[in-house]
Amino acid sequence: MNDLARKTILGFALLITGLGFLLLAPAWTLDFWQAWVYLFVFAASAALFTAATIEVAPGQKVISTGPYAIVRHPMYSGALVMLFGTPLALGSLWGLLVFIPMTFVIVWRLLDEEKFLSKNLSGYVEYCKKVQYRLVPFIW
């Protein structure tokens, strides 16, 4: 296993462990079944729908319709809504502690992704000029 794969797996494991702690610690029990369901769904969807490395596929084009016409990174916007709303839905205010550091991680990833796409994806710079907001409409 190469170093990038090892770091990716370790980072994913730390994310799930930290999120699990923040969801389960306020209940002081591992019997909080809703948190286990959430962790499973979060881990499965993260593993299936996200990539550890940013890349451009041959023939890839910039999409500027649908949610991409409003913000440049709608998946990250949705992740922030989920990270904020899930602890509230589960009644775990302690779970909100993960929201601030995860927001910084998402912003860091987003900026890195934009830098890469600006250099490697034809039409991305023009798209950025057209769609001003990165994450939150009318704010940033």
N, C-alpha and C positions, 0 to 999 in steps of 0.2 A: 504494500500500500504506500502510495507516495505521500509526501508531506502535506500537500494541499488537501487530499482526501482525509488524512488524519485530523488536520485542523478543522475541517468542515464537520466531521463526525463529533469531535470534541465540543465544538461550539454549539452544535445542535443539542447534544446531551446536556450541556450546561444551561441552555435556554429552557429546555423542558424541565430540568430539575429545579431551576429557579422559579419558573412559573408554577410548578407543582407546589413548591414550598409556600409561595405567596397565596395560593388558593387553599391549601390544606391547613397551614399554620393557624389561621384565625379560629378554625373549628376545634383545634387541639385533638384531632382524631383523623385516622386514615379512612374512616367509614363515611366520609363525605362523598357519596357516590357521584353527585353531579360534577364535582371537580375532576374525578377520574374520567368521566365521559367527556368533559370538555378537553382535558389533556390529550385523550386519545384522538378526538376529532382534530384538534389543533396540530398535533404531531403528524397525523396522517395527511392532512391537507398541506402542511408545510413541506413534507417530504415529497409529495406528488406534484405540487404546483410551483415550487420555487427552485431556483438554480443557485448553486454556490458561486459560480463564476459568471461574469457578464460576457456575453458573446453575441456576435451578429451572424445569423445564418445566411448562406448564399441566397441571393435574391430577396432578402428581407426588405420590406418597405415600411415606411413610417405610417402608422395608423393615426388618423386625426378626426375620426368620427366617434359617435357614442360618447362614453365618459371621457375619452381622450381629447374631445373637443373642449372640455371644461378644465381638466387638470392633466398634467403630463404623466402623473403616476397614480392612476386610480386604484391600483391594487394596494399600494402603500397607504392611500387614504382609507380604504376599507379596513386594512389591518389596524390602523389607529382607532377607528370606530370600534372594532372588535376588542382591542386591548383596553379601551375605556369602558365599554358597555358590559362586557362579560363579568367583571368583578361586581358591578352594580346589580346585574341580574342575579348573581349568585349570593348577593348580600354580604360580600366580602370587601369592606373598605380597605383592608390591608392589601388586597389584590391590586388596588390602584397604584401602589408603590412601583409596580413594574411599568406603568405608563410613561413616566418621565424618562427613565433610562432607555426604554425601547424607542421612544420618540427620537432621541439622539442617535441611536443606532440606525433607525430608518432614514433619518436625514443624512447621515454620513454615507450610507449605502446609495441613496438617491443621488447625491452630489457626485459620487464616484461613477455611478452609472451614466449620468449626464455628460461627464467629461469624456468617458469612453465612447458613448454614442455620437457625440459631436465630432469626434475624430474619425469614427469608423462606419457610421451609417449615413448614407447619402440622404440629404433632405432634412436631417434632424435639426440643424441650426435654424433653418427656415421655420420649422415646426415650433421651435422654442420661441421664436419671435411672434408667431401667430397665437400660440397658447401661452399666456403669461404666467399662469399660476402652476406651481409645481405640485402642491399637495392639498391645499385648502383654498377653494374658490374665494376670490376677493381679498385674501389675506396673504398667502405665500405660495 
